[in-house]
Amino acid sequence: QVQLVESGGGLVQPGGSLRLSCATSRIIFSIYVMGWYRQVPGKQRELVASVTYGGNTNYVDSVKGRFTISRDNAKNTVYLQMNNLKPEDTAVYYCNANLNPVNLWGQGTQVTVSS
């Protein structure tokens, strides 16, 4: 069974930082585009950032300059470094592996930005 195992969520004050991690199998990691989505109640899940195996990245405008997605190909792990967090970043964050039309999802990790 394919697994995307996430870690790193939590509670942080505005302006703080968190790093999310997502580990998976080597075959998935080497073929799929890896990304992070987030979702708040009542809204659609939105793409936050994605990265190809070759390192090409894509970000939603609201996180540009604050979030960095990266991947460690030796560890089959993708990271989302989140700096200068804002209350509006509060959401459940999901790791995603995409190879159209297939989408694989992690279990989700809560990120709460609050003073």
C-alpha positions in Angstrom: 0.0 0.0 0.0 1.3 3.4 -1.0 2.0 5.7 1.9 2.8 9.3 2.3 3.9 9.9 5.9 3.7 13.5 7.1 5.1 15.2 10.1 5.8 18.6 11.5 2.6 20.4 12.0 1.6 22.3 15.2 0.8 25.6 16.8 3.0 28.6 16.1 2.7 32.3 16.7 2.4 34.7 13.9 5.8 35.4 12.4 7.0 32.0 13.4 8.3 29.0 11.4 7.4 25.4 10.9 8.8 22.7 8.6 6.6 19.9 7.3 8.1 16.6 6.1 6.6 13.9 3.9 8.3 10.6 3.3 7.3 8.0 0.7 8.6 5.1 -1.3 11.5 5.4 -3.7 9.4 4.5 -6.8 6.7 7.1 -6.0 9.3 9.8 -5.1 11.2 9.3 -8.4 8.2 9.4 -10.7 5.6 11.6 -9.2 5.4 15.4 -8.8 5.4 16.0 -5.0 3.5 18.8 -3.5 1.7 20.3 -0.5 -2.0 21.3 -0.4 -4.0 22.9 2.4 -7.6 23.0 3.3 -9.8 24.9 5.7 -13.3 24.0 6.6 -15.8 25.0 4.0 -13.2 25.7 1.3 -11.6 23.7 -1.5 -8.3 22.2 -1.0 -5.7 24.4 -2.6 -2.2 23.8 -4.0 0.4 25.5 -1.9 3.6 24.3 -3.6 4.9 21.6 -5.8 8.3 20.3 -6.9 9.4 17.9 -9.7 12.1 15.3 -9.4 14.4 17.7 -11.2 13.7 20.4 -8.7 11.3 22.7 -10.6 9.1 24.5 -8.1 5.7 26.2 -8.2 4.0 28.2 -5.5 0.6 29.8 -4.9 1.0 33.6 -4.8 0.1 34.0 -1.2 3.1 32.0 0.1 5.8 33.2 -2.4 8.8 34.6 -0.5 7.7 32.9 2.7 7.5 29.1 2.0 10.1 26.9 0.4 9.5 23.4 -1.0 12.4 21.1 -1.4 13.1 17.4 -1.8 15.8 15.1 -0.6 16.1 12.5 -3.2 18.3 10.3 -1.1 15.7 10.2 1.7 12.6 10.1 -0.6 11.3 13.0 1.4 9.8 16.4 0.5 9.8 19.3 2.8 7.8 22.5 3.2 9.7 25.2 5.1 7.2 27.8 6.2 8.5 31.1 7.5 6.8 34.3 8.6 3.6 32.4 9.2 0.3 34.3 9.2 -3.1 33.4 10.8 -4.5 32.9 7.3 -2.0 30.0 6.8 -4.0 28.0 9.4 -5.2 24.9 7.7 -4.8 21.1 7.5 -1.8 20.5 5.2 -1.7 17.5 3.0 1.2 15.9 1.2 0.4 15.0 -2.4 2.1 12.9 -5.1 0.8 13.5 -8.6 1.1 11.6 -11.8 -1.9 12.5 -13.8 -4.5 11.3 -13.5 -3.4 9.6 -10.2 -3.3 11.6 -7.0 -1.9 10.1 -3.8 -2.5 11.8 -0.4 -1.1 11.9 3.1 -3.2 11.8 6.2 -2.9 15.6 6.8 -1.3 17.6 9.5 -2.8 20.6 11.3 -1.0 23.9 11.2 -2.4 26.6 13.5 -1.0 30.1 13.5 -2.3 32.0 16.5 -1.1 34.2 19.3 
